[in-house]
Amino acid sequence: MPAAAWFTLIVSAVIIAITAVGLLRVIFHLRAIRSTLVSTTGGVQAVAQLTSTVPERLTSVNASLKPVRDFCETV
């Protein structure tokens, strides 16, 4: 095999090895980001649940307070 062919194989192997190491680093970074996003998503869902709107069952309270609201609008 000529020297140029060996050189081409060696350079190709080095390029493939460097690319593989880079891809492995990307995989590890994405795993770390995924775990962070999972915990962040849990926190956001907890905040959303704590700050949700008043349930529908309290419509009777709003109906009872309608005269008060009407009076306040006249003031």
Residue pairs with C-beta under 8 A, 6 or more apart in sequence:
none
